[in-house]
Structure formats: structure tokens, C-alpha cells
Amino acid sequence: MVDITAQEIERCAPLDGVRTASRTSGSRIGFEDVSVAYGGLTVLKSLTLTVHPGEIVALIGPSGSGKTTALRVVAGFVRPSSGRIMIGDRDVTDLAPYDRQIGMVVQNYALFPHMRVEDNVAFGLQAQGAPRDVIRQRVPECLAMVGMSAYGKRYPRELSGGQQQRVAIARALAPKPQVLLLDEPLSALDTQIRRAMIDEIAKLHHDLPDLTVLYVTHDQTEALTLANHIGIMRDGEMQAFGEAQALFRHPPTRFAAEFLGRANLLSVGGLTAAGPGEARVRFGGAELLARNPHNLPEGRDCLLCVRPHHMRFAGEGAVANALTGVVQSVQWQGDVHNITLTAEGESLRMTCVPMAVPPALGDQLRVCFDPSEVTLVPEDAPRG
Ligand SMILES: Nc1ncnc2c1ncn2[C@@H]1O[C@H](COP(=O)(O)OP(=O)(O)OP(=O)(O)O)[C@@H](O)[C@H]1O
């Protein structure tokens, strides 16, 4: 993560009042074969991606995978070594940040400390030379949008982290940008405030459905809750991209399965077709039925992705898709019990509603899962 400063936010403030005066419909963000290199090292590699008008796309991925770089290249703080950046139908690759009609919110708020809240929010409008009466109307409007109407006269130091971030969002939205870039906007906040802010951002986007949002985060909950589409970055490349639920339910690679949500990935073999979109596989002595959305071919060794919350107790008698494991650990976490089992030499995590009498360490436990909830995933190609 490369921190973005108040000076850079200042450089985003649009100077052209005519073109930024109103946002009547959404604009796409387009990366067209964009690469970025620092000192000869390519950290963003041929990225092609469209964020459609009114959509939220979240970029997630490990530290250093190029998420912030992708965002900064849209903002205009970084020049691509090749490729083009589009906002709407405009090629903005050679435009300065302030001429791109973007709003930006970053992790460390980057509010101007010497300005009151209302002056922070007015900043972009003043920079574009908006008339005073427009500013007088727009500033309270934006503060109301983020629930900060009562705080206009305060200085940033007189606000909590969550309140500062709300002001930062109001400031970014005041000039009615076409696109909003969010760089880990909630990562400095504690868990409870972060949850509340996720709801608020969702509501904000509901109220501003034309706003196109590119959202960089480490937090898969934020990505899954807010984004229409999610891109998973790795080593400067888009490793996987898809509609949020589809990517979660049917991850295309091991890396995607592990990065988005928690997953048990069992090594299975002997794949045979079993009806449309389904296949049977062997896991030790057990035969299991699963979704095969990636059409892996017969005979293929692959992984079975079982989410911990999809595992259930099988009880006695013959049950399809059942495994027997030995309990290795039991943890109570208030609203769930987490149980770890070993089965056929592999470790499996299970999440279930809290039990009055949980299983004990060393117990044999039969568990099962619904074929429609488990997915076959190809093993990632070796990286070299
Ligand atoms: N100004 C810079 N000069 C040189 N290298 C840079 C610069 N900015 C970023 N990098 C490098 O580019 C790579 C991608 O960085 P980037 O900040 O985009 O990653 P990220 O995925 O956002 O990481 P994080 O999750 O930690 O924020 C990293 O290896 C980083 O060290």
C-alpha cells in the first residue's frame, strides 16, 4: 500500500467547472492493456478491465500485488508504461488528475487538518470555481448523505476515525465525480465501525446508482458485501475476475478459492461425468458428487472446494457425500463453533451453530455436504 496524501487529493480536485457540474449518467472505467513499471520492474502487467457504469468492482489480493497501483493509474498519479485508461468515452491517459472527474477516498482520510469539516467538503467545488450559492447548497447535501450534518464546524482532529472517513467520502462526492476510487477506505477503522461503514457505503451507492466505483481492499467481507464484480490480483496480474457470488461459489483456481472466503480444498481423483454440470470424484475410499462448473475432463485429478459452513453432521445410516473424520480441535467463538477434523490424511474445517454439547477431541465424526454447494477446482499451474 502506498499512502496517498492530502496533496494528491488536492490534485484530484477538478478545475473545470463546466464538465464536472453534473453527473447525469454513469461512466465506465476502462483499463486497456495497462502496464506500470517502477525502475524497470513491471508491477502491473497488461491489465484489461472494464468497470461498467454504476458498478462497484473490488480489487483484492495479497500485499504488493498491484491493487493500489491499478487505482493510482486511474487517478493519474502514476503513468502507465503502456496501455490506455478510459473514463467514459474519454481517453484520460495523458490528462492530469484534476481533469479526470474522479473522487478519491483513501485509508488515512487525508483531510486538510487546518480546515473545518465544511471547508474540507467545499474544497473541490471551490477549486472548480463553483458559485457560492452552489457550494452553500451542495456542502450540507453531502454532509447529510454521510450522516455528518451536525459536524460542519468541527476540525478533523475533533472527529473519530469513522467520522473523518465519512467527511472524506462527502468531500470526494461534492464535485459530483463520474467515478469514485476507494483505496482501503475502512482499513484504519475498528471492526464494529467498519461493519457500520460497509452498510453506509452500500446505502450511498443505492442512493447514487450512477456512480462507478473501483474499490481496493484487503477485506473479503467488504468486497463480497459491496462489489458486483471482484478481481483477485497476484503479482501484478488479474488472477481471477467474476461476478462476486459466482467467484465465491465456483472459484476458478486454488488461489481464488483460498483468497476469497475460507475453503477446504481436498485433493480428489478419478473424475467421471454425472449429469449436467456435475461429476463424481474419489476422496480416499469415499465417492463424492460435486458441481463441475469449469468442465474439468474425465480422469482429471483436481481439488474439491468445500466451504466450512457447508459441512453438516451426517448422523447415522447411509448418507450421500459423507466423510468420516477425527476431531482435532473445537473452538467456540460466540456465534459459531469451529471444528477441525482430519479425514484421509487431510485437514477439514467446519463451522456450525453453537452446540450445547460439542464433540470432544478424538471423536469420530461423520460429516456430509450438498453436491450443489461444493465445486471442483483445477489445481493452479506451477508458477515459474
Ligand atoms: N513509487 C513506487 N516505486 C517503486 N515501487 C513501487 C512504488 N509503488 C509501488 N511499488 C511496488 O509496486 C508493487 C505493487 O504495489 P501496490 O501498492 O500496488 O500493491 P498493493 O497490492 O496495493 O499492496 P498492499 O495490499 O500492501 O497495499 C509493490 O511491489 C510495491 O513495492
The ligand as an SDF file (V2000), in Angstrom:
LIG
                    3D

 31 33  0  0  0  0  0  0  0  0999 V2000
    6.5070    4.5080   -6.1270 N   0  0  0  0  0  0  0  0  0  0  0  0
    6.9550    3.2370   -6.1800 C   0  0  0  0  0  0  0  0  0  0  0  0
    8.2360    2.9800   -6.5150 N   0  0  0  0  0  0  0  0  0  0  0  0
    8.6900    1.7140   -6.6110 C   0  0  0  0  0  0  0  0  0  0  0  0
    7.9310    0.6090   -6.4010 N   0  0  0  0  0  0  0  0  0  0  0  0
    6.6540    0.8170   -6.0640 C   0  0  0  0  0  0  0  0  0  0  0  0
    6.0960    2.1370   -5.9270 C   0  0  0  0  0  0  0  0  0  0  0  0
    4.8010    1.9950   -5.6060 N   0  0  0  0  0  0  0  0  0  0  0  0
    4.5560    0.6680   -5.5100 C   0  0  0  0  0  0  0  0  0  0  0  0
    5.6590   -0.0390   -5.7820 N   0  0  0  0  0  0  0  0  0  0  0  0
    5.7690   -1.5110   -5.8120 C   0  0  0  0  0  0  0  0  0  0  0  0
    4.7720   -1.9970   -6.6800 O   0  0  0  0  0  0  0  0  0  0  0  0
    4.2340   -3.2120   -6.1980 C   0  0  0  0  0  0  0  0  0  0  0  0
    2.7230   -3.0830   -6.0940 C   0  0  0  0  0  0  0  0  0  0  0  0
    2.4210   -2.1560   -5.0790 O   0  0  0  0  0  0  0  0  0  0  0  0
    0.9350   -1.7660   -4.6990 P   0  0  0  0  0  0  0  0  0  0  0  0
    0.9850   -0.6930   -3.6710 O   0  0  0  0  0  0  0  0  0  0  0  0
    0.1790   -1.5030   -5.9370 O   0  0  0  0  0  0  0  0  0  0  0  0
    0.4220   -3.1450   -4.0650 O   0  0  0  0  0  0  0  0  0  0  0  0
   -0.9090   -3.4440   -3.2740 P   0  0  0  0  0  0  0  0  0  0  0  0
   -1.4820   -4.6820   -3.8540 O   0  0  0  0  0  0  0  0  0  0  0  0
   -1.7860   -2.2420   -3.2440 O   0  0  0  0  0  0  0  0  0  0  0  0
   -0.3350   -3.7530   -1.8320 O   0  0  0  0  0  0  0  0  0  0  0  0
   -0.9920   -3.5210   -0.3770 P   0  0  0  0  0  0  0  0  0  0  0  0
   -2.0830   -4.5410   -0.2670 O   0  0  0  0  0  0  0  0  0  0  0  0
    0.1450   -3.8100    0.5540 O   0  0  0  0  0  0  0  0  0  0  0  0
   -1.4980   -2.1410   -0.3060 O   0  0  0  0  0  0  0  0  0  0  0  0
    4.9120   -3.4870   -4.8670 C   0  0  0  0  0  0  0  0  0  0  0  0
    5.9370   -4.4200   -5.0840 O   0  0  0  0  0  0  0  0  0  0  0  0
    5.4620   -2.1410   -4.4660 C   0  0  0  0  0  0  0  0  0  0  0  0
    6.6290   -2.2780   -3.6860 O   0  0  0  0  0  0  0  0  0  0  0  0
  1  2  1  0
  2  3  1  0
  2  7  2  0
  3  4  2  0
  4  5  1  0
  5  6  2  0
  6  7  1  0
  6 10  1  0
  7  8  1  0
  8  9  2  0
  9 10  1  0
 10 11  1  0
 11 12  1  0
 11 30  1  0
 12 13  1  0
 13 14  1  0
 13 28  1  0
 14 15  1  0
 15 16  1  0
 16 17  2  0
 16 18  1  0
 16 19  1  0
 19 20  1  0
 20 21  2  0
 20 22  1  0
 20 23  1  0
 23 24  1  0
 24 25  2  0
 24 26  1  0
 24 27  1  0
 28 29  1  0
 28 30  1  0
 30 31  1  0
M  END
$$$$
